[in-house]
Amino acid sequence: MDGQPVVLHCIASTSSLTVNWSWYMIPLYRYENGLMYTGRDVVISRLEDSKLYHCMAQSLVMGINQTATSSLFLIQVVTMPKTGGDVEPGARLCGK
């Protein structure tokens, strides 16, 4: 069951019109693979999406490669009780 989505949006200051955006997931458990999303936004709503995330922006300005990396964000998707006894997942954002 999916919960209410959380959208992580990457922002970086640059004068370049071309920026490569990437979101990295850092696994919370050793058996998981660290996956990567490309794009400025990532949408999270599933229980299995509970991980640490960080964004990277890369651009080329006047022949110089510039890279900016965000802080880590811990996203925990949890089940939230609804009125009437049903359970609904929801996401919680915690900055590190």
N, C-alpha and C positions, 0 to 999 in steps of 0.2 A: 504494500500500500504506500503510495506517495504522500508526502506531507506538503505543507505550504513551502513554496520555493524561496530560496535565498539567492540573490544575484550578487556575485562578487564582480566589481568593475575596476579595472586597472587604469590608473591615471599617471602620466609622467610629463614633466615639463621638458619640451624639446622644440627646436625650431625646424626640425625635419618634418616633411610631409609624410614620409614613409617610416612607420614604426612596426617592428615585429613584436607582437604581444604573445606571451606564453604564461600559462598557469601550471604550476607544479604541485602535485599532491605528494606529501611525505607520508608513507604508510605508518599506521599506528602499531602494526604487528609485523613481525619479521617475514612471515610467509607471503605477504602481499607484494605486488610489484608497484613501484612508483610510476604512475601514469602521468601523462602530460596532456593538457588541453591547449590548443593554439587559438588565439583570438583574445579580444579585449575583455569579454565577459565570460563567466562560467556560472551555470545555474545548478544549484544543489537542492535536492529534496528527498533523497532516498536514505534510509538508515545506513546502508553500506557506504555512503559518501562521507561518513564521519572520519575526518582526517585533518592533518595540518596542510595548509595551502599557502603558497606565496606566488607573487606575480613577478615577471621579468619583462622589461621593455628594452628593446635594442634598436638603435638607429645609427645611421651614418650621416654625420654633419661635417661638411668641408673636409671629407676624406678621413675623418676620425670616427672610429667606432665607439659609441657611447652605450653603456649598459646601466640600467637602474633596477634594483631588486627591492621588493616591498618587505615589510615585516612579515612574520609568520602569523597566520590566523588559524585558530583551532575551531573547526566547525563540528558541532555535535548535533546530530539529528536524533531527537528523543521522542518518545511517545507521550502525548499530552491527553489527559482524559477530557472527553467532551461531556456536556450535560446529557443525562440519559444513560450513562454507563459505557458508551462507546469509547474506543481509544483511537486517537489520531496522531500520526507522527508530526513533529514540527522541528524546525532547525533553530539552533542557538549559535550566535557568533561571539567568539571570545578572542580578542586581539592579544598577541604576545609581544 
